[in-house]
Each structure stands twice: as C-alpha cells, then as structure tokens.
Amino acid sequence: MSEAVIRNAPSSPGSPGLLASLDPLLREWLPRQRWFAGKGRPVTGFSLVAATELVPPTAKLGLYHLLVRAHQPLALGSATHPGDCYQLLIGVREALPPRLAPALIGHVDEGPLAGHTVYEALHDPRPAELLLEALRTQARIGGLRFERDRRQEIRDGLVPRLMTAEQSNSSIVYGDTFILKLMRRVVPGVNPDLELPLALAREDCARVPAPTGWIRAELSGESYVLGVLQPFVQGASDGWELALRELAKGEDFAAEARALGRATAEVHTALARALPTATLGHPQLNLLADGMIERLEAATQAVPALRPYEAGLRSAFTALADLAAEGRTWTAQRVHGDLHLGQCLRSPAGQWSLIDFEGEPSKPLAERRMPQPPARDIAGMLRSFDYAALSADPPSPGWAQTCRAAYCSGYAEVSGVDPRTDPVLLRACETDKAIYEVVYEARHRPDWLPVPMAAIERYVASDQI
C-alpha cells in the first residue's frame, strides 16, 4: 500500500497537507494516550494510510477519520517493522467549548485547517452519534464500510458517552443499549475480536454478546476491522473489580469462580464446534516449548531478577517437550487469547459473559489467530485469581487457591475434562504467562512486580502450579 510519508514536510493541499499541519500536534498528543503502544520511543514522523472527511469543517464542527502510521526508532533487539497504524477521529472547531477542554489536541497554525482547533472527537456527542447513524444506515464513506446484522435493530436517538477505563482501545456506550469498541492500533486482516463473537453467535453461545454492527476499511485490497458494536450488558460488574470488592469484604468467591469456569468451558466448546481444531504432535509441541523457552531467555535478559530461577522455569517447558517425545498429543482450537478477570462481566442476574476477543495486542495477528490448547486461557484466569489475591491488603493466597480449584471444577462440569488432570501442560502455560507478567510489570508497573515474582518463586520451589 502506498503511503504519503510526512516528516516536517511543508503543508500542501489535500490529505498530505492535512497530516503535515497536524504533525507537530500529534507528536505531542499521541504518545500521551493510554492506547499508544510505542511509549518510551520518540515519534519521528507519520505516514498517512487513509483520510476520510466525515463532516466538512465549518465554524461549528468538522470531522476527519484518519489511519495514521507512527514512525519510531526500533527498540533494542526488536524486529524491523514499518510502524504502528492508529485509528484517529479528529474533530475540528474554531474554538472548543469548555466541556471539550480535556479532548484538546491543539491549535493548527498552518495548512488546510489553519486557525482551527482540533480535538479527540470521541469526547463529543455529535461525532459519536454520527458513527452510530452510519452503522444504522450501513453507510459507505470513502473506504469506510459501516455494516450490521439486519436482524438486530439499531434505534436512533441513543445518547452516547465515552468510557474512560480502557487502555488499548476506546469504547462508546449508547444509552445503555449498545457499546461500540473502536480499535486504536489496527492491522489488516481478520480481527478475532469480530471473527470469534460472530462464530459464537452462529453457535447460539449466550456467553458472548453477538455483534450488532462493525466498521471496516477497504484500502488497496486490504481490509481493516476498525470497530465492533455489541449489546451493552447494563449494570454488569467487571470481574476484576468484583473480585477485589469481595476480597476487601472477606467474602468467599468460590461460587463465582466455579460459574466462571463453566462460562469459559461453554465458550471453548462452542469455538471448537464453530472453527477448525488441530492436533498438536511432537513437531508442534516442540515448537510450542521452544517458543516458551525463547521468551524465558529474553525475559531473563530484560529482568535480571529472573535469572536465579531460569533453570527451574525452563524445566516446565522441557517437561512438556519430553511428553511430546513420548507420543503424547493435545488438541488445539481457537481460544480467547487474553483471558483474565477483567475480560469477564457478571450481569445483575448472575450470568457471566466473556468480552474482548482480540487476544494479546502485542502479538502479531497471525499468531493471535492460531489454534492453541485451551489451557492457555485457563492459565490466564488462574493467574488472574493470583493477581487479585496478592494485590489485596493483606494478601490472601488461600483465597486464590480456593478460586483456582473452583474454577477448574466448574470448567470440568461443562467440558468433561478437569484442567488439573493435565498438570504438565497447565504448568507450562501458567509459567509462560507469569514470565510475560514479570516483563510487563518491570517495564510498565514496577510496583506490581512482586506479584508475578511471588508466583515465579512458588513455581520453582514446588515444581508445580
């Protein structure tokens, strides 16, 4: 795909001139956003992937949809890549009203928007309303495609509000009826955050809200999923926040953990029906174990505190390879990919739902769409119970053990297979997850590093999860 590369270029008419005029403002604003993936590295320039004028600029309002690639120097040891592509909705006004002050990007001094103020348009109800109307009418604007399930009604007049809790994406709630999740860092291809909920809807799996609509971009033969509209679970409790509340009150969470295990198994069972599965034999398991060992080696370089435990951690992965060498096989299927308490919602009626199927955002799309052992998801949830228990004041490791056991029991009630009966695979997946957590916390939240490090010490000392 051809892209107009802008690096302090003079302003010129058209989209390149638009991006050139925004360049100095975006360099300051973009790295401050919670969903910006390249923190810690300066932005050296931008490429314009696509620009769509949704509302022509007037004294009251203009609106641009941009796909912009941010160029940054590579981190030490990372593979060469062209830069991350971000979805931006840029509002244009002569002056911002006070209610939109937190959305300010800056004042444009030159180019086609000279003299105007630009801002993050998702904070503004009118642009948010336009997105829902485009989905309702299945609009096509430039390369943008607004599509929906015709069996589901989208009423107009729903009042939008921007949610503030998300990190890697942005979401707008419409009148407690729908939630529109807009991807911020986008890549071409089939996005599992749309693919898997659609597949689950075909299987009538009630554990995942069925997509009502979605936004795509068709550009030079490539397709980008930009957003997904789903029913909003009104009054739902986030699993992480609910667990912390129960911990703070000293309340037992075993019944909820068991229900979560059942919900996870229902989703896994439906995904196995809806999409192809694979058998992992010796060659595939060797690759899986080798990948875990490579991540361990990289982690010990990044976080020296891991080095005393490297041999013990490695044994979790070599034990998996040894079983494969003996002829043991496992079934792989599509899974959630980034399952933890924060990806679960409990309705006021007590029903658990799973959300956010995009997988680990830092991984390549092809890797996120690969079949995996269900133990990947199970390990993520078990680690999440551990996180909740150790972040409590005082820490409550016994609470985590109770929840872990209840979750596995609930999973077995639906699937017929207790994850604990396959301890080598579960230990390898949970160890791999804990190593990832150590690197993440060391880079982004050093105060949280003791939580995964406590798990690392326990795994090595006990040689089991």
C-alpha positions as CSV (number, residue, x, y, z in Angstrom):
1,M,0.0,0.0,0.0
2,S,1.4,3.4,-0.9
3,E,1.5,5.9,1.9
4,A,2.3,9.6,1.9
5,V,5.2,9.9,4.4
6,I,5.2,13.2,6.3
7,R,8.3,14.3,8.2
8,N,8.1,18.0,8.8
9,A,7.1,18.5,5.2
10,P,5.6,21.8,4.1
11,S,1.8,22.0,4.0
12,S,0.1,21.3,0.7
13,P,-3.5,20.9,-0.4
14,G,-5.2,17.6,0.2
15,S,-4.7,14.8,2.7
16,P,-0.9,15.1,2.9
17,G,-1.2,18.8,3.7
18,L,-3.8,17.9,6.3
19,L,-1.4,15.4,8.0
20,A,1.5,17.9,7.7
21,S,-0.4,20.5,9.5
22,L,-1.3,18.0,12.3
23,D,2.1,16.6,12.6
24,P,3.6,18.7,15.4
25,L,0.4,18.4,17.4
26,L,0.2,14.6,17.0
27,R,3.8,14.2,18.0
28,E,3.0,15.7,21.4
29,W,-0.5,14.3,21.9
30,L,-0.3,10.7,20.6
31,P,2.4,9.4,22.9
32,R,0.3,10.6,25.9
33,Q,-2.7,8.4,25.1
34,R,-3.2,5.3,27.1
35,W,-3.7,3.2,24.0
36,F,-0.4,4.3,22.3
37,A,1.8,1.2,22.0
38,G,5.2,2.8,21.4
39,K,5.7,4.6,24.7
40,G,9.3,5.4,25.6
41,R,10.4,5.9,21.9
42,P,10.1,9.3,20.2
43,V,7.8,9.7,17.1
44,T,9.9,10.7,14.2
45,G,7.2,11.1,11.6
46,F,3.9,9.9,10.2
47,S,2.6,8.2,7.1
48,L,-1.0,8.7,6.0
49,V,-2.6,5.4,5.3
50,A,-6.1,6.9,4.7
51,A,-8.0,10.1,5.4
52,T,-11.8,10.3,5.2
53,E,-13.7,13.6,5.6
54,L,-16.9,12.6,7.5
55,V,-18.1,16.2,8.1
56,P,-16.6,19.2,6.2
57,P,-15.1,21.7,8.5
58,T,-17.3,24.6,9.4
59,A,-17.4,27.1,12.2
60,K,-19.3,24.6,14.3
61,L,-17.9,21.2,13.6
62,G,-15.6,19.2,11.2
63,L,-14.8,15.6,11.5
64,Y,-12.0,13.5,9.9
65,H,-11.3,9.8,10.2
66,L,-7.6,9.1,9.9
67,L,-5.5,6.0,9.7
68,V,-2.0,7.2,10.5
69,R,1.2,5.2,10.8
70,A,3.6,6.5,13.5
71,H,7.3,6.0,12.8
72,Q,9.6,5.4,15.7
73,P,13.1,4.1,16.2
74,L,13.1,0.4,16.9
75,A,13.6,-0.8,20.5
76,L,16.8,-2.7,21.0
77,G,16.5,-6.2,19.8
78,S,13.1,-5.8,18.2
79,A,12.3,-7.0,14.6
80,T,12.1,-4.4,11.8
81,H,8.6,-3.2,11.2
82,P,7.1,-0.2,9.4
83,G,5.5,1.4,12.4
84,D,2.1,1.0,14.1
85,C,-1.0,2.2,12.4
86,Y,-3.5,4.1,14.6
87,Q,-7.2,5.0,14.1
88,L,-7.9,8.6,14.9
89,L,-11.2,10.6,14.9
90,I,-10.2,14.2,14.7
91,G,-12.8,16.9,15.4
92,V,-12.4,20.4,14.1
93,R,-13.8,23.6,15.6
94,E,-12.9,27.3,15.6
95,A,-12.8,27.1,19.4
96,L,-13.6,24.4,21.9
97,P,-16.4,24.8,24.4
98,P,-15.3,24.2,28.0
99,R,-16.9,20.8,28.2
100,L,-14.5,19.5,25.5
101,A,-11.3,21.0,27.0
102,P,-10.0,17.6,28.1
103,A,-10.2,16.4,24.5
104,L,-7.9,19.2,23.1
105,I,-5.2,18.1,20.7
106,G,-4.1,21.6,19.8
107,H,-4.4,24.7,17.6
108,V,-3.4,24.4,14.0
109,D,-1.1,27.2,12.7
110,E,-0.8,26.2,9.0
111,G,-2.2,24.1,6.3
112,P,-5.9,23.5,5.3
113,L,-7.0,23.7,9.0
114,A,-5.0,26.8,9.9
115,G,-6.8,28.8,12.6
116,H,-8.9,25.9,13.8
117,T,-8.7,23.8,17.0
118,V,-8.5,20.0,16.6
119,Y,-9.5,17.6,19.3
120,E,-10.3,13.9,20.1
121,A,-13.8,13.7,18.6
122,L,-15.0,10.7,20.7
123,H,-15.5,13.1,23.6
124,D,-18.0,15.0,21.6
125,P,-21.6,13.5,21.4
126,R,-22.3,14.7,17.9
127,P,-19.5,12.7,16.2
128,A,-20.3,9.7,18.3
129,E,-23.9,10.0,17.1
130,L,-22.8,10.1,13.5
131,L,-20.9,6.8,13.9
132,L,-24.0,5.0,15.2
133,E,-26.1,6.5,12.5
134,A,-23.6,5.3,9.9
135,L,-23.9,1.8,11.3
136,R,-27.7,2.0,11.4
137,T,-27.9,3.1,7.7
138,Q,-25.0,0.8,6.6
139,A,-23.2,3.8,5.1
140,R,-20.2,3.7,2.8
141,I,-17.9,6.7,3.0
142,G,-14.7,6.6,1.0
143,G,-13.0,3.4,2.0
144,L,-15.1,3.1,5.2
145,R,-17.8,0.4,5.4
146,F,-20.4,0.5,8.2
147,E,-22.1,-2.9,8.3
148,R,-24.6,-4.5,10.6
149,D,-26.6,-7.6,11.4
150,R,-30.0,-6.7,9.8
151,R,-31.8,-9.0,12.3
152,Q,-30.9,-6.6,15.1
153,E,-32.5,-3.1,15.3
154,I,-30.4,0.0,15.9
155,R,-32.6,2.8,17.2
156,D,-31.7,6.4,16.7
157,G,-31.6,8.9,19.5
158,L,-29.5,6.9,21.8
159,V,-27.3,9.2,23.9
160,P,-23.6,8.4,23.7
161,R,-21.0,8.6,26.4
162,L,-17.3,7.7,26.2
163,M,-15.9,5.2,28.6
164,T,-12.7,6.1,30.3
165,A,-11.5,2.8,31.8
166,E,-10.0,1.1,28.7
167,Q,-6.3,1.1,27.7
168,S,-5.7,-0.5,24.3
169,N,-8.9,0.7,22.7
170,S,-11.8,3.2,23.1
171,S,-15.4,2.5,23.7
172,I,-18.6,4.5,23.4
173,V,-21.8,3.4,25.2
174,Y,-25.1,4.4,23.6
175,G,-28.0,4.8,26.0
176,D,-27.1,1.6,27.9
177,T,-28.2,-0.3,24.8
178,F,-25.0,-0.7,22.8
179,I,-21.3,-0.4,23.2
180,L,-19.1,0.5,20.2
181,K,-15.5,-0.7,20.7
182,L,-13.1,1.2,18.4
183,M,-9.7,-0.3,17.8
184,R,-6.9,2.1,18.1
185,R,-3.9,0.2,16.8
186,V,-5.1,-1.5,13.7
187,V,-3.6,-4.1,11.3
188,P,-5.0,-5.5,8.0
189,G,-6.6,-8.9,8.2
190,V,-9.3,-10.8,10.1
191,N,-9.6,-9.4,13.6
192,P,-10.5,-12.1,16.1
193,D,-12.5,-9.5,18.1
194,L,-15.1,-9.7,15.4
195,E,-14.4,-13.1,14.0
196,L,-14.8,-15.1,17.2
197,P,-18.0,-13.4,18.5
198,L,-19.6,-13.9,15.1
199,A,-18.6,-17.5,15.1
200,L,-20.0,-17.9,18.7
201,A,-23.3,-16.1,17.6
202,R,-23.7,-18.8,14.9
203,E,-23.5,-21.4,17.7
204,D,-26.0,-19.5,19.8
205,C,-23.5,-19.2,22.6
206,A,-25.1,-16.8,25.1
207,R,-21.8,-16.2,26.9
208,V,-20.6,-13.6,24.4
209,P,-22.7,-10.6,23.2
210,A,-23.4,-11.1,19.5
211,P,-22.0,-8.3,17.2
212,T,-24.8,-5.9,16.1
213,G,-22.6,-4.0,13.7
214,W,-19.0,-3.4,12.7
215,I,-16.8,-0.9,10.9
216,R,-14.2,-1.9,8.3
217,A,-11.9,0.0,6.0
218,E,-11.2,-1.4,2.5
219,L,-7.9,0.0,1.3
220,S,-5.8,-1.1,-1.7
221,G,-7.2,-4.7,-1.5
222,E,-6.7,-4.9,2.3
223,S,-9.4,-5.0,4.9
224,Y,-9.1,-3.5,8.4
225,V,-11.6,-4.1,11.2
226,L,-11.9,-0.7,12.9
227,G,-14.8,-1.2,15.4
228,V,-17.4,-3.6,16.7
229,L,-20.9,-2.7,18.0
230,Q,-22.4,-5.1,20.6
231,P,-25.2,-5.1,23.1
232,F,-24.3,-3.4,26.3
233,V,-24.7,-5.5,29.5
234,Q,-26.4,-2.9,31.7
235,G,-25.5,-3.0,35.3
236,A,-22.8,-5.6,34.8
237,S,-19.8,-5.9,37.1
238,D,-16.3,-6.2,35.8
239,G,-14.8,-9.5,37.1
240,W,-11.6,-7.9,38.4
241,E,-13.4,-5.1,40.3
242,L,-16.0,-7.6,41.7
243,A,-13.2,-10.0,42.9
244,L,-11.4,-7.1,44.6
245,R,-14.6,-6.0,46.3
246,E,-15.3,-9.5,47.6
247,L,-11.7,-9.8,48.8
248,A,-11.9,-6.5,50.7
249,K,-15.1,-7.7,52.4
250,G,-13.5,-11.0,53.3
251,E,-16.2,-12.8,51.2
252,D,-15.8,-16.1,49.5
253,F,-15.6,-16.0,45.7
254,A,-15.7,-19.8,45.0
255,A,-19.2,-19.9,43.6
256,E,-18.4,-17.1,41.2
257,A,-15.1,-18.8,40.2
258,R,-17.0,-22.0,39.5
259,A,-19.5,-20.2,37.4
260,L,-16.7,-18.5,35.5
261,G,-15.2,-21.9,34.8
262,R,-18.5,-23.1,33.4
263,A,-18.7,-20.0,31.2
264,T,-15.2,-20.5,29.9
265,A,-15.9,-24.1,29.0
266,E,-19.1,-23.2,27.2
267,V,-17.2,-20.7,25.1
268,H,-14.4,-23.2,24.4
269,T,-16.9,-25.9,23.4
270,A,-18.7,-23.6,21.1
271,L,-15.5,-22.4,19.5
272,A,-14.4,-26.0,18.9
273,R,-17.7,-26.6,17.1
274,A,-17.6,-23.4,15.1
275,L,-14.0,-23.3,13.9
276,P,-11.3,-25.9,12.9
277,T,-9.3,-27.7,15.5
278,A,-5.8,-29.2,15.2
279,T,-3.8,-32.0,16.8
280,L,-0.5,-31.0,18.3
281,G,2.0,-33.8,18.0
282,H,5.7,-33.9,18.6
283,P,6.8,-31.3,16.0
284,Q,4.1,-28.8,17.0
285,L,4.8,-29.3,20.7
286,N,8.5,-28.8,20.2
287,L,7.7,-25.5,18.5
288,L,5.4,-24.6,21.4
289,A,8.0,-25.4,24.0
290,D,10.8,-23.7,22.1
291,G,8.8,-20.6,21.9
292,M,8.3,-20.6,25.7
293,I,12.0,-21.2,26.2
294,E,12.8,-18.3,23.9
295,R,10.5,-16.0,25.8
296,L,12.1,-17.1,29.1
297,E,15.6,-16.4,27.7
298,A,14.5,-12.9,26.5
299,A,12.8,-12.2,29.8
300,T,15.9,-13.1,31.9
301,Q,17.9,-10.6,29.8
302,A,15.2,-7.9,30.3
303,V,14.6,-8.6,34.0
304,P,17.8,-9.8,35.8
305,A,15.7,-10.7,38.9
306,L,14.5,-13.8,36.9
307,R,18.0,-15.2,36.3
308,P,18.2,-17.2,39.6
309,Y,15.0,-19.1,38.6
310,E,15.8,-19.7,35.0
311,A,16.7,-23.4,35.3
312,G,13.6,-24.2,37.3
313,L,11.4,-22.3,35.0
314,R,12.9,-23.9,31.9
315,S,12.0,-27.4,33.4
316,A,8.3,-26.6,33.0
317,F,8.8,-26.3,29.2
318,T,11.2,-29.2,28.7
319,A,8.8,-31.4,30.6
320,L,6.2,-30.6,28.0
321,A,8.6,-31.4,25.2
322,D,9.5,-34.7,26.9
323,L,5.9,-35.8,27.0
324,A,5.5,-34.9,23.3
325,A,8.6,-37.0,22.5
326,E,6.9,-39.9,24.3
327,G,4.0,-39.6,21.8
328,R,1.6,-37.5,23.8
329,T,-0.7,-35.3,21.7
330,W,-3.0,-32.4,22.5
331,T,-5.9,-30.8,20.8
332,A,-5.6,-27.1,19.8
333,Q,-8.5,-24.8,18.9
334,R,-9.4,-21.1,18.8
335,V,-9.4,-19.6,22.2
336,H,-10.0,-16.2,23.8
337,G,-6.2,-15.5,23.9
338,D,-6.0,-13.0,26.7
339,L,-8.4,-14.3,29.4
340,H,-8.4,-12.8,32.8
341,L,-11.0,-11.4,35.3
342,G,-11.0,-8.0,33.6
343,Q,-12.3,-9.7,30.4
344,C,-15.4,-11.0,32.1
345,L,-18.7,-9.3,33.0
346,R,-21.3,-10.5,35.5
347,S,-24.8,-9.4,34.9
348,P,-27.1,-8.3,37.7
349,A,-28.8,-11.7,37.2
350,G,-25.5,-13.5,37.9
351,Q,-24.7,-14.5,34.3
352,W,-21.1,-14.3,33.3
353,S,-20.1,-13.1,29.8
354,L,-16.6,-13.1,28.1
355,I,-15.6,-10.0,26.2
356,D,-12.6,-8.6,24.2
357,F,-11.5,-11.4,21.9
358,E,-8.7,-9.6,20.2
359,G,-6.0,-11.6,22.1
360,E,-2.8,-10.2,23.4
361,P,-2.4,-6.9,21.4
362,S,1.4,-7.0,21.3
363,K,1.4,-10.3,19.4
364,P,1.1,-10.4,15.5
365,L,-2.4,-11.0,14.2
366,A,-1.4,-14.4,12.6
367,E,-0.2,-15.6,16.0
368,R,-3.4,-14.4,17.7
369,R,-5.5,-16.4,15.3
370,M,-3.6,-19.7,15.6
371,P,-5.3,-22.6,17.4
372,Q,-4.0,-23.0,20.9
373,P,-4.5,-25.6,23.7
374,P,-7.5,-24.4,25.9
375,A,-5.0,-24.5,28.8
376,R,-3.7,-21.1,27.5
377,D,-7.0,-19.4,28.5
378,I,-7.3,-21.4,31.7
379,A,-3.8,-20.4,32.8
380,G,-4.6,-16.8,32.2
381,M,-7.6,-16.9,34.5
382,L,-5.7,-18.8,37.2
383,R,-3.0,-16.2,37.1
384,S,-5.7,-13.5,37.4
385,F,-7.0,-15.1,40.7
386,D,-3.4,-15.0,41.9
387,Y,-3.1,-11.3,41.0
388,A,-6.3,-10.4,42.8
389,A,-5.3,-12.3,45.9
390,L,-1.8,-10.8,46.1
391,S,-2.9,-7.3,45.4
392,A,-5.3,-7.3,48.3
393,D,-4.3,-5.8,51.7
394,P,-3.4,-8.0,53.3
395,P,-2.6,-10.6,50.6
396,S,-4.8,-13.7,50.6
397,P,-3.1,-16.6,48.8
398,G,-5.6,-19.0,50.3
399,W,-8.4,-17.2,48.6
400,A,-6.6,-17.7,45.2
401,Q,-6.2,-21.4,45.8
402,T,-9.9,-21.8,46.6
403,C,-10.9,-19.8,43.5
404,R,-8.5,-21.8,41.3
405,A,-9.9,-25.1,42.4
406,A,-13.5,-23.9,42.0
407,Y,-12.8,-22.5,38.5
408,C,-11.3,-25.8,37.3
409,S,-14.2,-27.8,38.8
410,G,-16.7,-25.6,37.0
411,Y,-14.8,-26.0,33.8
412,A,-14.9,-29.8,34.2
413,E,-18.6,-29.8,34.8
414,V,-19.2,-28.5,31.3
415,S,-16.3,-29.8,29.3
416,G,-15.9,-33.2,31.0
417,V,-12.2,-32.5,31.4
418,D,-10.6,-31.1,34.6
419,P,-7.6,-28.9,33.6
420,R,-5.8,-30.2,36.7
421,T,-5.6,-33.7,35.2
422,D,-3.1,-32.4,32.6
423,P,-0.6,-30.7,35.1
424,V,2.4,-30.6,32.7
425,L,0.6,-28.6,30.1
426,L,-1.1,-26.4,32.6
427,R,2.1,-25.7,34.5
428,A,3.9,-24.8,31.2
429,C,1.2,-22.4,30.2
430,E,0.9,-20.7,33.6
431,T,4.7,-20.4,33.9
432,D,4.8,-18.8,30.4
433,K,2.1,-16.4,31.5
434,A,3.9,-15.5,34.7
435,I,7.1,-14.8,32.8
436,Y,5.2,-12.4,30.5
437,E,3.8,-10.7,33.5
438,V,7.2,-10.2,35.1
439,V,8.5,-8.4,31.9
440,Y,5.3,-6.3,31.6
441,E,5.4,-5.2,35.2
442,A,9.1,-4.4,35.1
443,R,8.6,-2.1,32.1
444,H,5.3,-0.5,33.0
445,R,4.3,-1.0,36.6
446,P,7.4,-1.7,38.8
447,D,5.3,-1.5,42.0
448,W,3.4,-4.6,40.8
449,L,6.5,-6.7,40.0
450,P,6.4,-8.6,43.4
451,V,3.0,-10.2,42.4
452,P,4.3,-12.3,39.4
453,M,7.7,-12.7,41.1
454,A,6.0,-14.4,44.0
455,A,4.4,-16.9,41.6
456,I,7.8,-17.5,39.9
457,E,9.3,-18.3,43.3
458,R,6.4,-20.6,44.2
459,Y,6.6,-22.5,40.8
460,V,10.3,-23.1,41.1
461,A,10.2,-24.1,44.8
462,S,7.3,-26.5,44.4
463,D,7.9,-27.7,40.8
464,Q,4.2,-27.4,40.3
465,I,1.5,-24.7,39.8
